[in-house]
Amino acid sequence: MWQIFLGSLLLSLIHALIPHHWIPLIAISKSEKWTTKETLFATFVTGFSHMISTIIIGIIVGFVGIKLSESYSSITTFAAPTILLLMGIIFVLLDFRSTHNHRHFDINSDLNKSKKSKTAIITSLSLAMFFAPCIEIEVFYFQAANFGWAGIFVVSAVYLVMTLLFLFILVYLGLKGVNKFNLHFLENHSKSFTGIILILLGLVAYFIEF
């Protein structure tokens, strides 16, 4: 189970670090003159919306994995790490083929919402996040299904809590002007980072199982 926990933790960190998950919140906050408390509340609502839709799909994927493992345990034991490897390779290849990255926010379009009320802004961002679940973590649910519902719970809990925690930290530091580090490289190559992690997780799972 430890590789499920660590894998979820790594994917949560990479996911949260992608600038387009939190920089627009800082920009809108400063434009609207929100307080730190209001901005962190907006971070929680939008982030939670995104996590919930991702987890719902993940649970469905995990349920399918559990049902398959009940009847074809030898196949799923091999298939789960193989899927991680293949998806990791696909993400890396996609990064080389495209300069477009996984984005939930567009700074310019979201700032245009500044003429709306705070509630309208948060609602529209939350809806955008809800309908843009992250595919990266979904494939990991299939691996977690080998551990039954306990594995599904660990992935869901770690991903929810740690992603929100990382987002809170990044937004708070951004509001205080602390995070001056440049994450442009990560933004442009987030698929590669995610792909490498999925490949490593697939290799670890494969060698542990076999």
Buried (B, 14 or more C-beta within 10 A) or exposed (E): EEBBBEBBBBBBBBBBBBBBBBBBBBBBBEEBEBEEEBBBBBBBBBBBBBBBBBBEBBBEBBBBBBEBBEEEEEEBBBBBBEBBBBBBBBBBEBBEEEEEBBBBBEBEEBBEBEEEEBEEBBBBBBEBBBEBBBEBBBBBBBBBBBBBEEBBBBBBEBBBBBBBBBBBBBBBBBBEEEBEEEBEEBBBBBBBBBBBBBBBBBBBBBEEEE
